[in-house]
Amino acid sequence: MPIIVNLDVMLAKRKMRSRDLAAQIGIAEQNVSLLKSGKVKGVRFDTLEKICEILQCQPGDILEYRPDEKSA
């Protein structure tokens, strides 16, 4: 998939654990884990907003578009 999730990078930069982020935004730690691994098909804007608020970042810091080499 050409959308790359860099949530793990932002968590490391902010020295924050997935568990702490999950608690602050009100979702299960397992869902944060799935999001970090890129195994989700979508993310709600309100969840993305909360993540950005807590991590003090922009959506582009978390989500990155990299076209497949086949389609590029």
Summary of the structure (lengths in Angstrom):
residues: 72
radius of gyration: 12.3
end to end distance: 12.9
largest distance: 39.3
contacts: 165
relative contact order: 0.25
helix: 54%
strand: 8%
